[in-house]
Every structure is written in structure tokens, then in C-alpha cells.
Amino acid sequence: MLNMKSLKNLLMEGLLLILFMGMFSCKTTTVSEKPEWRQLFNGKDLTGWKHAGPGFMSVEDGLLRGNGGMGLLYWEGEKFGNCMIKIVFKMEKTNSNSGVFIRVPVEPREEWMPIHYGYEVQIDNMPELSDEDEYHYTGTVYSLSKPLAKPGKPGPEWNTMEITLDGPRTIVFVNGEKVTDYTEGDPVPERKFDFEPIRGPRPDSGYMGVQNHGEADVVYFKEIAVKPLIKTSK
């Protein structure tokens, strides 16, 4: 037979167990707060950014402008993974060439390293002008993924690109339409040109940047922002 002290201890243990289970249940069903966009480009100068390769980037009337090239302006000192990247850009002419680089494993010191060791999310609505196919269209993982849609707007209209890095998965929306949904290991075409990236796996996180492609390809960037990818617990 239980004495009063033993019964009291059992009741206390039961109460603590109930409280613990309740806390655990609340934790797994709590909806995470919505993350906010963090602006990487301040619209004034290149604070936080570093350039690699030929040409340069400048700030004109609150916009980031590519000059010459081919080079890359990358965000220094931070790698990005499991996040969303928002790029608002426009082409100077009806069509221009540029790109957004992601998953670059180490800080680039020259222009070809990020091409062969990271991924480029392409900016080019008319790849046929360079004898390239649709695997080189705006919003594709350059030369690796076929576009699911072609919603790119010609210059000087503004475009919004949202890139989601979800582990090994890369999802790209352009102007609200999904263009790319690519995961490491998906089949890819063989290289057709020596300037296409070497095939192979990329890291889940890496440096990111925007390309200045050349004198004939001027692209303006109004916004470059990131926010963490938070999955709601169930």
C-alpha cells in the first residue's frame, strides 16, 4: 500500500509529465514568425561588396550598374544557404546578358572560378542571339536546367527574380512564374561550349553575386535582398 508521501510524489511526477508533454506539443505546433528581407544593396555605395575579374560595378541614381567585364560583384564574408534571394533588375536595351551567382564555395578571385564551381542563374531573354539554346534563358541554372516558363520582360522593364536555396534544391521564380526547379543529381545535358560550367555537385551554401558581362550588356539592379528559409513545424 502506498503511503501519503509516495502518493504525493507520484502525483507530482504525473503533473510534471503532463506539463512537459504540453510544452512539447506547443513547441511543435507553433508557427514561426515571418522572416523579413535583408537588403544587401543599400542604393548608395558598394559597402559589403567586393569585385573579382575585369570591369566593375558602379552605383548610378540609386541603381547598381554593370560596366565592362566579364566580372562578378559578390557579397563578401558571408555564405548563403537555406534562404531566399530576391533580385530586382532591368536590361538597358531590349535584351542584355548578366547573371546571379549562387553556391560559390570560396570567395572568387577571378571570373571563371564562380562559373565552374558555383551556379549561375541566367539573365538573358534571347540566348539564340549567341547561338545558345533555351537552357541559357533567364531564370535557368545556366546550361543545366530547361525553363518551365519564359516570363522575362525586355528592357527597360523591371523584372523580379526570387531564388530559393533549399538544401540541394534550387527554385527560381521570375515575375511570379516558376522557371526552374533543380535538385543536385537531376539529369543535365552535356557541355556544348567551353564557357559552360564544368558539371559536378555544388555545396548547399556559398557566396552569391551579380555579373557584369560586358560593354554591350548593361543590366541595372535595384534590389538585392535575402531572407532565411523557415519551414513551419507541424
Order of alpha helices (4+ residues) and beta strands (2+ residues): alpha-beta-beta-beta-beta-beta-beta-beta-alpha-beta-beta-beta-beta-beta-beta
